């Protein structure tokens, strides 16, 4: 029998102070060879060890000194600075880094401090992970409401795409995941792509990411599209959502709130599936992220969920 | 006879590597009680002394360690992040601060480093001054071209608005300055406003600021206007400019380059004067900035300049 030991992993903790939900996320590793896309070489592990031993505790102390960070205000600000909060987080990451920096100066020093500040200087996704946790805490508050047809989680495991619905308990409604359409890093192509993977779709579930594409026209350049198409993407999502979030105003739409709360009934009725911005993982283990692009969940997830709701209400 | 001594002031130095021009600017003091808007109390002087003795040298060392900063790339990036580069510089300042931070960690430490990083965390105008110097270096390269009717500088001294024209030497064409229309800080109103002041109009001269308003719809909220009006402001400026700057693409206009190079002939012919985004100074000395808003130079500057060009060409 092998010896058993324990370890701990540094995570962001985001609290929904209105409803009491707490959500967690790891610290963002950046692009390319990263564990979350399947890379696990020595350089990946060394970076993760540094993040866990050095970066995480320093960021935690700095956040405590700063009195925490209002993620609702952060996301709202990002949307006025060209971020949609999923694939593009450069403005939010810069804002997060500059806000933490004076506090970090009191909890680390010298080369260690330089490396921590270098992490925030170079990682345009640094804020993505607390953003995802904020979206998770938000949507958890919407889960478990009787008869509600609002989607409270969307996630993919590289094989299937699954959704959870507020009034349908903890069941996942799944169907095979598609391969994203996108732009590949140099040396990679669509032949290398794995079907859609990851739980970052919690951003779209909460009304940002692809739903806030109108805020981030710079993204569409990467996929050969136009700013008009970015605005059209957001406008389409109003067709399948229950409300608009006044805290997340979209400048290009006269500060109209982001389309929020995917309603499975509207998805099935209109035939419009949610849009998702996402990274693309290599299909072979060990390589990591090879691109970024756009994808949609299969309609079957929503059809099965509607059928389950009908059965529940009739039963 | 009084004793004579010398002193030095820390300034940013921006070089135009294509044409050899160099331009300079002081370090930005932030909002409110600041020397550049006429405040000169002890707290203002203490801050300036700290900036000159501590902040400036540290930023200089950090910039040297970073190998300088490409201001053309910086401004281009700002325009994809909701800044227009004159009144709104929050994304650029965050980007500037995060890029300098790891270098600053090696040239200062402890409380001093914390204060320096606090400056970059809190001052949403930190990057404005190198941006202005970059605009000045750019427009100096366009100055002194025979028969050119392009405006190479616009500036105001609180009484008059003046312009210089490429083909008309060092002469300033002046007329009385207007009072900006804008939003006032709490406790102040239009009754407190001084006529337009400052040389930050070099930004509009180089095709950003009000000319890039389409990039910064969040600004117009402050003056009770709409994002559509922000785009219209930029579109109007194409009517009086000679070209479009492909390095400064505007997301809202499908990455069309900013309207650049005000032509005095087009101004007079169309009756459209340049738009200017600006801060507002209190009319009494010692108080400082009391608001921010929009203004236009008097048409007389452009009419006199066109007459001077006609006289030069006929003479």
Interface residues (C-beta under 8 A of the other chain):
Chain A: X80 X81 X82 X90 X91 X93 X94 X95 X97 X98 X99 X101 X102 X103 X104 X105 X106 X109 X110 X111 X113 X114 X115 X117 X118 X120 X121 X217 X218 X221 X226 X227 X228 X251 X252 X253 X254 X255
Chain B: X80 X81 X82 X90 X91 X93 X94 X95 X97 X98 X99 X101 X102 X103 X104 X105 X106 X109 X110 X111 X113 X114 X115 X117 X118 X120 X121 X217 X218 X221 X226 X227 X228 X251 X252 X253 X254 X255
